[in-house]
Amino acid sequence: MKPIHNQGVRATTRPRTGGTLRRLGTVISSAALLTAGGLVPLAGSAAAHQGGRPDFGPNVFVYDPSTPVAQIQAKFDELFAQQEENEMGTNRYAILFKPGQYDVNGKLGYYTTVAGLGQSPDDVDIRGAVRVIGQPDPDSAAGISALTNFWRSAENLSVTPTDWSNQWAVSQASPMRRVHIKGVLWLEPGNAGFSSGGYIADSKVDGVTINGSQQQWITRDSQLGDVWTNGVWNQVFSGVVGAPETGFPNPPYTTLPTSPVTREKPYLYVDARGDYRVFVPTLRHNTSGTTWGDGQRQQGYSLPIGDFYIAKPSDSEHTINKALARGKHLLLTPGVYHLDRALRVKHKNTVVLGLGMPSLAPDRGDAALRVDDVDGVRIAGVLVDAGARESDVLVEVGDRHSRKNHSSNPISLQDVFFRIGGPWVGKAKTSLVVNSDDTIIDNIWAWRGDHGNGIGWSQNTADTGVVINGDDVTAYGLFVEHYQKYQTVWNGEDGRTIFYQSELPYDPPSQAAWTSPTGKGYASYKVGRHVREHEAWGLGVYSYFNQEVDIRADRGIEVPRTPKVKFHNMVTVFLDGSGGIERTINDAGTPVVGSYGTSTIVNYPEG
């Protein structure tokens, strides 16, 4: 396999195996929510004062500075031993730290999240590490990789490394949000082992960030320290203070000085009285840097935990939907939620927040989640696993008649991850459909499984990962892989994508089985032919056809030829296998067929 050299660090390519005080800023009373039109009473907000810890179930561990260090370390070690190789398991865990200092070295395995409960990341100081390490990989010359380090996260804390760095060797669905690294951040597994991440937002790194062998990465609204090193194909920085300058394709950096429209993920915290609350950040425009650094107070409002229905995996969808219908917000505790019918979000400003990466699993062919076309809904921190009975869609935002303007208070989806197959046989025609205008998509991984349980061209069937029908939708960190037709279809006007990563399906059995209306294969990213305005930055589309059949995709990206449909900094890559991709976008680009190669386009149309 051919090595790639980037700024002195070797990154070897191969087919991948798979493709985060009581008042803070502008705080609104717990009985009201901030909307475009003013203050609106919240149903159920008169809930009695709740002191102490709510019942988050047996898989949430809450520590304070009085907890013996040995007890905390033992729990980290126990969970890592259980979850290190439990890729398709059903266990889910969250470790939460109240404000204070902790001398621990936490290694995170699958489905393990670690978060601080302060109102600033610096309220929780981990002196040691919150780390993700590489896995043994006999197929790699390095003997180690991070290619399947999925489904884990770190949020709302600081880390002071006592080793030379804090290692965070991850690939998709492993976000780092609202984290302060007081030293070096190391994003690869070591020895230039394979890695295919990743996502950082609202975070600060004081020292060097060693990106190393990471094939792609997006960093949004953050602050970097001394330098960001290396990168293989596609590194995107949006609103990042200290980001390297755009140099695509060599070095492969795409840098936007500001992010056009953002709203950070809601988070759980403990106030000065010791009560649990959820902070809901406000909408921002043309932003850069963190929301919390340099003495800033994050803008938004705070909700008491009493305004939430705290769900357990044993709850039926009927019970959860009754709570949502009464106007409750929803906090999903760790576990797998088997659903006969979709969860329905009908009230504006509803927060649905997952704790410990809970899974929503529709068993009877319905969706997992449907959101009405209403203002301000936040969906954050959930997995969605297709069931054996085919669903038309797994998550639907709005409906086909949606036309409301949500620009002042959009719906947002953050750290929402889809799987078709893997833990079990799964089928769904489309994973995510967004019909509502102005929606913000912030770190999505839609994955038709290429390994695990129930994997095969006729087993885990799925046409399309993401379909965008709404206008003025903005996506940051859009990862979509292995679907059997188009990976992403964008039909709405004035859409924007900032970072896109996609592998075409590995397993088409023949060219006849994988041919679109416009030619051989299916493009990964398709903009509808009637769209007149669309813009995207930093896109990578990769091929690895592993059936020993010469499969071709005529192009990686397919768009209408019109001046206001503009794409910047694209790459197509042949990883391994047979066949490949003939062109990068429409008829532009060179073939990457038959052996390792890349094709890059800086601007389309040119100029």
C-alpha positions as CSV (number, residue, x, y, z in Angstrom):
1,M,0.0,0.0,0.0
2,K,1.3,3.4,-1.0
3,P,2.3,5.8,1.9
4,I,1.5,9.4,1.9
5,H,3.8,12.0,3.3
6,N,2.4,15.2,4.8
7,Q,4.7,17.6,6.6
8,G,7.1,15.0,7.7
9,V,4.6,12.5,9.3
10,R,3.8,9.4,7.4
11,A,0.2,8.4,6.9
12,T,-0.5,5.1,5.2
13,T,-3.7,4.6,3.3
14,R,-5.8,1.5,3.3
15,P,-9.5,0.6,3.1
16,R,-11.1,1.8,6.3
17,T,-13.3,-0.7,8.3
18,G,-16.0,1.9,9.0
19,G,-16.2,4.5,7.6
20,T,-17.9,16.2,21.2
21,L,-22.8,30.5,39.9
22,R,-26.4,30.0,38.9
23,R,-26.4,32.6,36.2
24,L,-24.4,32.4,33.1
25,G,-24.8,35.0,30.4
26,T,-28.4,35.9,29.7
27,V,-30.4,33.5,31.8
28,I,-34.1,33.4,31.4
29,S,-36.3,32.3,34.3
30,S,-37.1,28.6,34.5
31,A,-40.8,29.4,33.7
32,A,-40.1,30.8,30.3
33,L,-38.2,30.2,27.1
34,L,-36.7,32.8,24.8
35,T,-38.4,32.9,21.4
36,A,-38.3,35.2,18.5
37,G,-41.4,36.9,19.7
38,G,-40.6,37.2,23.4
39,L,-41.2,35.1,26.5
40,V,-43.6,32.2,26.2
41,P,-44.8,30.1,29.2
42,L,-43.4,26.6,29.2
43,A,-45.9,23.9,30.0
44,G,-44.9,22.0,33.2
45,S,-42.4,24.7,34.2
46,A,-44.0,25.1,37.6
47,A,-42.5,21.8,38.7
48,A,-41.5,21.7,42.4
49,H,-37.9,22.5,43.3
50,Q,-35.7,19.4,43.0
51,G,-32.7,19.3,45.3
52,G,-30.0,16.6,45.1
53,R,-29.3,14.2,42.3
54,P,-32.1,13.1,40.0
55,D,-32.5,9.4,39.2
56,F,-30.3,9.0,36.1
57,G,-30.3,5.2,36.4
58,P,-27.5,2.7,37.2
59,N,-25.2,3.6,34.3
60,V,-24.6,7.2,35.2
61,F,-21.7,7.8,37.7
62,V,-21.5,11.2,39.4
63,Y,-18.4,12.2,41.3
64,D,-17.4,15.1,43.4
65,P,-14.0,16.1,44.8
66,S,-14.6,14.2,48.0
67,T,-14.9,10.9,46.1
68,P,-11.7,8.9,46.7
69,V,-9.5,9.0,43.6
70,A,-9.0,5.2,43.8
71,Q,-12.8,4.7,43.5
72,I,-13.0,6.9,40.4
73,Q,-10.0,5.3,38.8
74,A,-11.4,1.8,39.4
75,K,-14.6,2.7,37.7
76,F,-12.8,4.1,34.6
77,D,-10.7,0.9,34.5
78,E,-13.7,-1.3,34.9
79,L,-15.7,0.3,32.2
80,F,-12.7,0.4,29.8
81,A,-12.1,-3.3,30.3
82,Q,-15.7,-4.0,29.5
83,Q,-16.1,-1.5,26.6
84,E,-12.7,-1.5,24.9
85,E,-13.8,-4.1,22.3
86,N,-17.6,-4.0,22.8
87,E,-18.2,-2.3,19.5
88,M,-21.7,-3.6,18.8
89,G,-22.8,-4.1,22.4
90,T,-25.8,-2.6,24.1
91,N,-24.2,-1.1,27.3
92,R,-24.1,2.7,27.6
93,Y,-22.4,4.7,30.3
94,A,-21.9,8.3,31.4
95,I,-19.3,9.6,33.9
96,L,-20.1,13.0,35.3
97,F,-17.8,15.3,37.4
98,K,-19.0,18.0,39.7
99,P,-16.8,21.1,39.8
100,G,-13.3,20.5,41.3
101,Q,-10.0,18.9,40.6
102,Y,-9.5,15.1,39.9
103,D,-6.3,13.2,39.5
104,V,-7.4,10.4,37.2
105,N,-6.4,8.8,34.0
106,G,-9.5,7.9,32.1
107,K,-9.5,5.7,29.0
108,L,-12.8,5.6,27.1
109,G,-14.1,2.6,25.3
110,Y,-17.3,2.3,23.2
111,Y,-20.4,4.1,24.4
112,T,-18.7,5.9,27.2
113,T,-19.1,9.6,27.7
114,V,-17.3,11.8,30.2
115,A,-18.6,15.3,31.0
116,G,-18.1,18.0,33.5
117,L,-21.1,19.5,35.5
118,G,-19.7,23.0,35.7
119,Q,-20.8,26.2,33.9
120,S,-17.4,26.6,32.4
121,P,-15.1,23.8,31.2
122,D,-12.4,25.1,33.6
123,D,-14.7,24.3,36.6
124,V,-13.7,20.6,36.2
125,D,-10.0,20.0,36.0
126,I,-8.9,16.5,35.2
127,R,-5.2,16.2,36.0
128,G,-4.1,13.2,34.1
129,A,-6.1,12.3,31.0
130,V,-9.4,11.7,29.3
131,R,-8.1,9.7,26.4
132,V,-8.9,7.4,23.6
133,I,-6.1,5.1,22.6
134,G,-5.4,3.1,19.4
135,Q,-6.4,-0.5,18.8
136,P,-4.2,-3.4,17.6
137,D,-4.4,-3.6,13.8
138,P,-2.5,-6.5,12.1
139,D,-3.4,-5.0,8.7
140,S,-1.5,-1.8,9.4
141,A,2.3,-1.5,9.0
142,A,2.1,0.5,12.3
143,G,0.3,-2.4,14.0
144,I,-2.2,0.0,15.5
145,S,-5.2,2.1,14.3
146,A,-8.1,4.2,15.4
147,L,-10.4,3.4,12.4
148,T,-13.2,1.9,14.5
149,N,-12.9,4.1,17.6
150,F,-16.5,5.3,17.3
151,W,-19.3,6.3,19.7
152,R,-17.8,8.0,22.7
153,S,-17.3,11.7,23.8
154,A,-15.8,14.2,26.1
155,E,-17.6,17.5,27.0
156,N,-17.5,20.5,29.3
157,L,-14.2,19.9,31.2
158,S,-10.6,20.7,31.2
159,V,-7.7,18.3,31.0
160,T,-4.2,19.0,32.3
161,P,-2.1,16.2,30.9
162,T,0.4,14.6,33.2
163,D,1.8,12.5,30.4
164,W,3.3,14.4,27.4
165,S,-0.2,14.8,25.8
166,N,-3.8,14.0,26.0
167,Q,-4.5,11.4,23.3
168,W,-7.8,11.4,21.5
169,A,-7.4,8.9,18.7
170,V,-10.8,8.6,17.2
171,S,-12.8,8.4,14.0
172,Q,-16.4,9.2,13.4
173,A,-19.1,9.8,16.1
174,S,-16.6,10.7,18.9
175,P,-17.0,14.4,19.5
176,M,-15.0,16.6,21.7
177,R,-17.1,19.7,22.7
178,R,-16.5,22.5,25.2
179,V,-13.1,21.0,26.3
180,H,-10.0,22.9,27.4
181,I,-6.8,20.9,26.8
182,K,-4.1,22.6,28.9
183,G,-1.2,21.1,26.9
184,V,-0.7,19.0,23.8
185,L,-3.6,17.3,22.1
186,W,-2.7,14.1,20.1
187,L,-5.3,12.9,17.6
188,E,-3.6,9.8,16.1
189,P,-3.1,6.3,17.6
190,G,0.7,6.4,17.4
191,N,3.4,5.4,15.0
192,A,1.3,6.9,12.1
193,G,-1.4,4.3,12.6
194,F,-4.5,4.7,10.5
195,S,-7.1,7.2,11.8
196,S,-10.2,8.6,10.2
197,G,-11.8,11.3,12.5
198,G,-13.3,13.5,13.7
199,Y,-14.9,16.6,15.3
200,I,-14.0,19.3,17.8
201,A,-16.2,22.3,18.7
202,D,-16.2,25.1,21.2
203,S,-12.9,23.9,22.6
204,K,-9.5,25.3,23.4
205,V,-6.0,23.7,23.0
206,D,-3.2,25.5,24.7
207,G,-0.4,23.6,23.1
208,V,0.3,21.8,19.9
209,T,-2.4,19.8,18.2
210,I,-0.8,16.7,16.5
211,N,-3.2,15.7,13.8
212,G,-0.8,13.3,12.3
213,S,-2.4,10.5,10.2
214,Q,-6.0,11.8,10.5
215,Q,-7.5,11.5,7.0
216,Q,-10.0,14.2,7.7
217,W,-11.2,16.4,10.5
218,I,-13.4,19.4,11.3
219,T,-12.8,21.9,14.0
220,R,-15.5,24.5,14.6
221,D,-15.6,27.7,16.7
222,S,-12.5,26.9,18.8
223,Q,-9.1,28.2,19.7
224,L,-5.9,26.5,18.9
225,G,-2.5,27.0,20.6
226,D,1.0,26.8,19.1
227,V,0.3,24.9,15.9
228,W,-1.8,22.3,14.1
229,T,0.3,19.6,12.5
230,N,-0.3,17.4,9.5
231,G,-3.3,16.1,7.8
232,V,-3.9,13.7,4.9
233,W,-6.8,14.7,2.7
234,N,-9.3,17.1,4.2
235,Q,-8.9,19.3,7.2
236,V,-11.5,22.0,7.8
237,F,-11.5,24.9,10.3
238,S,-14.6,27.0,10.7
239,G,-14.4,30.0,13.0
240,V,-11.2,28.7,14.6
241,V,-8.8,31.2,16.3
242,G,-5.2,30.1,15.5
243,A,-6.2,27.9,12.6
244,P,-3.7,27.4,9.8
245,E,-4.2,29.2,6.6
246,T,-6.1,27.6,3.7
247,G,-3.6,25.7,1.6
248,F,-5.7,23.0,-0.1
249,P,-4.6,20.6,-1.5
250,N,-1.1,20.9,0.0
251,P,-1.4,21.2,2.9
252,P,-5.0,19.9,2.8
253,Y,-6.4,22.8,4.9
254,T,-9.7,24.7,4.3
255,T,-10.1,27.6,6.7
256,L,-13.2,29.8,7.1
257,P,-12.6,32.8,9.4
258,T,-16.1,32.6,10.8
259,S,-19.0,30.2,11.0
260,P,-22.1,31.6,9.4
261,V,-24.8,30.4,11.9
262,T,-24.2,28.3,15.0
263,R,-25.8,27.3,18.3
264,E,-23.9,25.1,20.7
265,K,-25.2,21.9,22.1
266,P,-27.2,22.0,25.4
267,Y,-25.4,20.6,28.4
268,L,-26.2,19.4,31.9
269,Y,-24.7,21.2,34.9
270,V,-25.1,21.8,38.6
271,D,-25.8,25.3,39.9
272,A,-24.6,27.0,43.1
273,R,-27.3,25.3,45.2
274,G,-26.4,21.9,43.9
275,D,-29.4,21.6,41.7
276,Y,-29.2,20.0,38.3
277,R,-30.1,22.1,35.3
278,V,-29.7,22.1,31.5
279,F,-28.1,25.2,29.8
280,V,-29.4,25.9,26.3
281,P,-27.1,28.1,24.3
282,T,-28.5,30.8,22.1
283,L,-28.2,31.3,18.3
284,R,-25.1,33.1,17.0
285,H,-24.0,34.5,13.6
286,N,-20.5,34.9,12.1
287,T,-18.7,33.5,15.0
288,S,-15.2,32.5,15.9
289,G,-13.5,31.1,19.0
290,T,-15.1,29.6,22.0
291,T,-18.3,30.7,23.8
292,W,-16.6,30.5,27.2
293,G,-13.0,31.5,27.0
294,D,-11.3,34.8,28.0
295,G,-13.9,35.7,30.6
296,Q,-16.9,35.4,28.3
297,R,-20.2,34.4,29.6
298,Q,-22.1,32.1,27.3
299,Q,-25.4,33.5,26.1
300,G,-28.5,31.4,26.5
301,Y,-31.0,30.3,29.1
302,S,-31.2,27.7,31.9
303,L,-33.8,25.0,32.5
304,P,-34.4,23.2,35.8
305,I,-34.2,19.4,35.6
306,G,-37.8,19.3,36.8
307,D,-38.8,20.5,33.3
308,F,-37.4,17.3,31.9
309,Y,-38.9,13.9,31.7
310,I,-36.0,11.6,32.6
311,A,-36.5,8.5,30.5
312,K,-35.2,5.0,31.2
313,P,-34.8,2.3,28.5
314,S,-37.7,0.4,30.2
315,D,-40.1,3.3,29.3
316,S,-42.4,2.7,26.4
317,E,-42.7,5.2,23.6
318,H,-46.3,5.8,24.8
319,T,-45.0,7.0,28.2
320,I,-42.3,9.2,26.6
321,N,-44.7,10.7,24.1
322,K,-47.2,11.6,26.8
323,A,-44.5,13.5,28.6
324,L,-43.5,15.3,25.4
325,A,-47.2,16.1,24.6
326,R,-47.5,17.8,28.1
327,G,-44.6,20.1,27.2
328,K,-41.8,18.3,29.0
329,H,-38.3,18.3,27.7
330,L,-36.7,14.9,27.4
331,L,-33.5,13.6,28.9
332,L,-32.6,10.0,27.7
333,T,-30.5,8.1,30.2
334,P,-28.0,5.5,28.9
335,G,-29.4,2.3,27.2
336,V,-31.3,1.1,24.2
337,Y,-34.9,2.3,23.7
338,H,-36.8,-0.2,21.7
339,L,-39.7,1.6,20.1
340,D,-43.0,0.4,18.5
341,R,-43.7,3.9,17.2
342,A,-41.8,7.1,16.7
343,L,-41.2,9.6,19.5
344,R,-43.0,12.8,18.6
345,V,-41.7,16.3,19.3
346,K,-44.6,18.8,18.8
347,H,-43.8,21.8,21.0
348,K,-41.5,24.5,20.1
349,N,-38.2,24.9,22.0
350,T,-38.3,21.3,23.2
351,V,-34.8,19.9,24.2
352,V,-34.1,16.2,23.6
353,L,-30.8,15.5,25.2
354,G,-29.1,12.1,25.4
355,L,-26.9,11.1,28.3
356,G,-24.3,8.4,27.6
357,M,-25.2,7.9,23.9
358,P,-28.6,6.2,24.2
359,S,-29.9,4.3,21.2
360,L,-33.4,4.8,19.7
361,A,-34.3,1.5,18.0
362,P,-37.6,1.4,16.0
363,D,-38.6,-2.3,15.9
364,R,-41.8,-2.1,13.8
365,G,-40.9,-0.1,10.8
366,D,-41.8,3.4,12.0
367,A,-39.4,6.2,12.4
368,A,-37.5,6.6,15.7
369,L,-38.1,10.3,15.9
370,R,-40.4,12.9,14.2
371,V,-40.1,16.6,14.9
372,D,-42.9,18.9,13.9
373,D,-42.1,22.1,11.9
374,V,-41.8,24.3,15.0
375,D,-39.3,26.7,16.3
376,G,-36.2,26.0,18.4
377,V,-36.2,22.2,18.9
378,R,-32.8,20.8,19.9
379,I,-32.0,17.1,19.4
380,A,-28.6,16.2,20.8
381,G,-26.5,13.2,21.7
382,V,-28.4,10.2,20.5
383,L,-27.8,7.1,18.4
384,V,-30.5,5.7,16.0
385,D,-30.4,2.1,15.1
386,A,-32.6,0.7,12.3
387,G,-34.6,-2.3,13.0
388,A,-35.2,-5.5,11.0
389,R,-38.5,-4.2,9.7
390,E,-37.7,-1.6,7.1
391,S,-38.4,2.1,8.0
392,D,-39.0,4.7,5.4
393,V,-37.1,7.2,7.5
394,L,-35.4,7.0,10.9
395,V,-35.5,10.7,11.8
396,E,-37.7,13.3,10.1
397,V,-37.6,17.0,10.8
398,G,-40.8,18.8,9.6
399,D,-42.9,17.3,6.8
400,R,-43.1,17.7,3.1
401,H,-45.4,20.8,3.5
402,S,-43.0,22.6,5.9
403,R,-42.5,26.2,4.8
404,K,-42.2,28.2,8.1
405,N,-39.3,30.6,8.5
406,H,-37.2,29.5,11.5
407,S,-34.2,31.8,10.9
408,S,-34.4,33.5,14.3
409,N,-34.9,30.2,16.2
410,P,-34.0,27.1,14.1
411,I,-34.2,23.4,14.8
412,S,-30.8,21.9,15.5
413,L,-29.4,18.3,15.4
414,Q,-26.1,17.8,17.2
415,D,-24.2,14.5,17.6
416,V,-26.9,12.4,16.1
417,F,-25.6,9.2,14.7
418,F,-27.4,6.6,12.6
419,R,-26.6,2.9,11.9
420,I,-28.1,0.5,9.4
421,G,-26.8,-2.9,10.6
422,G,-23.9,-3.5,12.9
423,P,-25.5,-4.3,16.2
424,W,-28.2,-6.3,14.5
425,V,-29.9,-6.6,11.1
426,G,-31.3,-3.1,10.1
427,K,-33.2,-1.7,7.2
428,A,-34.3,1.9,6.4
429,K,-34.8,3.6,3.1
430,T,-33.4,6.9,4.4
431,S,-31.8,7.7,7.7
432,L,-32.4,11.5,8.0
433,V,-34.9,13.8,6.2
434,V,-34.8,17.5,6.9
435,N,-37.9,19.4,5.6
436,S,-37.8,22.4,7.9
437,D,-36.1,25.5,6.7
438,D,-33.1,27.0,8.5
439,T,-32.2,23.7,10.3
440,I,-28.7,23.5,11.7
441,I,-26.9,20.1,11.4
442,D,-23.9,19.9,13.6
443,N,-21.9,16.6,13.5
444,I,-23.9,13.8,12.0
445,W,-22.7,10.3,11.1
446,A,-25.1,8.3,9.0
447,W,-23.6,4.8,8.5
448,R,-24.8,1.8,6.6
449,G,-22.7,-0.8,8.4
450,D,-19.8,-2.5,6.6
451,H,-19.0,-4.8,9.5
452,G,-20.8,-6.2,12.5
453,N,-24.0,-8.1,12.5
454,G,-26.5,-8.4,9.6
455,I,-24.1,-7.0,7.0
456,G,-24.6,-7.6,3.3
457,W,-26.0,-6.0,0.1
458,S,-29.4,-7.7,0.5
459,Q,-29.4,-7.6,4.3
460,N,-28.8,-4.1,5.7
461,T,-30.5,-2.3,2.9
462,A,-30.6,1.5,2.8
463,D,-31.0,3.8,-0.2
464,T,-29.9,7.2,1.1
465,G,-28.3,8.6,4.2
466,V,-29.4,12.2,4.3
467,V,-32.0,14.1,2.3
468,I,-32.3,17.9,2.7
469,N,-35.5,19.4,1.4
470,G,-35.6,22.5,3.6
471,D,-34.2,25.9,2.5
472,D,-31.3,27.7,4.2
473,V,-30.1,24.5,6.0
474,T,-26.5,24.7,7.3
475,A,-24.5,21.5,8.0
476,Y,-21.1,21.3,9.8
477,G,-19.5,17.9,10.0
478,L,-21.6,15.8,7.6
479,F,-20.4,12.2,7.6
480,V,-22.4,9.8,5.4
481,E,-21.2,6.4,4.3
482,H,-21.9,3.2,2.4
483,Y,-25.6,3.7,1.4
484,Q,-26.7,1.9,-1.7
485,K,-27.7,4.9,-3.8
486,Y,-26.9,8.5,-3.2
487,Q,-25.3,9.2,0.2
488,T,-26.6,12.7,0.4
489,V,-29.3,14.5,-1.6
490,W,-29.7,18.2,-1.2
491,N,-33.0,19.6,-2.7
492,G,-33.4,22.8,-0.7
493,E,-32.2,26.2,-1.8
494,D,-29.4,28.2,-0.2
495,G,-27.9,25.2,1.6
496,R,-24.4,25.2,3.0
497,T,-22.1,22.3,4.0
498,I,-18.9,23.0,5.9
499,F,-17.0,19.7,5.8
500,Y,-18.2,16.5,4.2
501,Q,-16.8,13.0,4.5
502,S,-18.1,10.0,2.6
503,E,-17.2,6.5,1.5
504,L,-19.2,4.9,-1.3
505,P,-20.6,1.4,-0.5
506,Y,-18.0,-1.3,-0.4
507,D,-20.3,-4.1,-1.6
508,P,-22.1,-3.5,-4.9
509,P,-22.2,-7.0,-6.4
510,S,-22.2,-5.7,-10.0
511,Q,-22.3,-2.5,-12.0
512,A,-25.8,-3.3,-13.0
513,A,-26.8,-3.4,-9.4
514,W,-25.3,0.0,-8.8
515,T,-26.1,2.3,-11.7
516,S,-27.9,5.7,-11.3
517,P,-30.2,7.6,-13.8
518,T,-27.1,9.7,-14.8
519,G,-24.5,7.1,-15.3
520,K,-22.3,4.4,-13.7
521,G,-22.7,4.3,-9.9
522,Y,-24.2,7.0,-7.7
523,A,-22.5,10.2,-6.8
524,S,-22.0,10.6,-3.0
525,Y,-23.2,14.2,-2.8
526,K,-26.0,15.2,-5.1
527,V,-27.5,18.7,-5.4
528,G,-31.0,18.5,-7.0
529,R,-31.2,19.7,-10.6
530,H,-33.6,22.5,-9.8
531,V,-31.5,24.1,-7.1
532,R,-30.0,27.5,-8.0
533,E,-28.0,28.4,-4.9
534,H,-25.8,26.1,-2.8
535,E,-22.3,26.3,-1.4
536,A,-20.0,23.7,0.2
537,W,-16.4,23.7,1.5
538,G,-14.0,20.8,2.2
539,L,-15.5,17.6,0.8
540,G,-13.9,14.1,0.5
541,V,-15.4,11.1,-1.3
542,Y,-13.6,7.7,-1.2
543,S,-14.0,4.4,-2.9
544,Y,-13.2,0.8,-1.8
545,F,-15.1,-1.7,-3.8
546,N,-14.3,-5.0,-2.2
547,Q,-16.2,-7.6,-4.2
548,E,-13.4,-8.1,-6.7
549,V,-15.6,-6.6,-9.4
550,D,-14.7,-3.6,-11.5
551,I,-17.2,-1.1,-10.1
552,R,-17.1,2.5,-11.3
553,A,-18.7,5.8,-10.1
554,D,-18.8,8.3,-12.9
555,R,-18.4,11.1,-10.3
556,G,-18.1,11.7,-6.6
557,I,-20.2,14.9,-6.5
558,E,-23.1,15.8,-8.9
559,V,-24.5,19.3,-9.1
560,P,-26.4,21.5,-11.5
561,R,-24.3,23.7,-13.7
562,T,-25.2,27.1,-12.4
563,P,-23.0,30.0,-11.2
564,K,-24.4,30.1,-7.7
565,V,-23.9,26.4,-6.9
566,K,-20.3,26.6,-5.7
567,F,-18.0,24.0,-4.3
568,H,-14.6,24.5,-2.8
569,N,-11.7,22.2,-1.9
570,M,-12.9,18.7,-2.9
571,V,-11.0,15.4,-3.1
572,T,-11.8,11.9,-4.4
573,V,-9.6,9.0,-3.3
574,F,-9.1,5.4,-4.3
575,L,-8.4,3.5,-1.1
576,D,-8.1,-0.1,-2.3
577,G,-10.1,-2.8,-4.0
578,S,-11.4,-2.7,-7.6
579,G,-12.7,0.0,-9.9
580,G,-12.9,3.5,-8.6
581,I,-14.2,7.1,-9.2
582,E,-13.9,8.6,-12.7
583,R,-14.3,12.3,-11.9
584,T,-14.4,14.4,-8.7
585,I,-17.4,16.8,-9.5
586,N,-19.5,16.5,-12.6
587,D,-16.9,16.1,-15.4
588,A,-14.1,17.8,-13.6
589,G,-11.2,15.9,-12.0
590,T,-9.0,13.0,-12.9
591,P,-9.8,9.3,-12.5
592,V,-8.8,7.5,-9.3
593,V,-9.2,4.0,-10.5
594,G,-7.4,0.7,-9.9
595,S,-4.6,1.8,-7.6
596,Y,-4.1,4.4,-4.8
597,G,-4.6,8.0,-6.0
598,T,-6.3,11.3,-5.3
599,S,-8.0,13.9,-7.4
600,T,-8.4,17.4,-6.1
601,I,-10.5,20.4,-7.3
602,V,-10.1,23.8,-5.6
603,N,-13.1,25.6,-7.0
604,Y,-16.1,24.5,-9.1
605,P,-17.1,26.3,-11.2
606,E,-13.6,27.6,-11.7
607,G,-12.8,31.2,-10.8
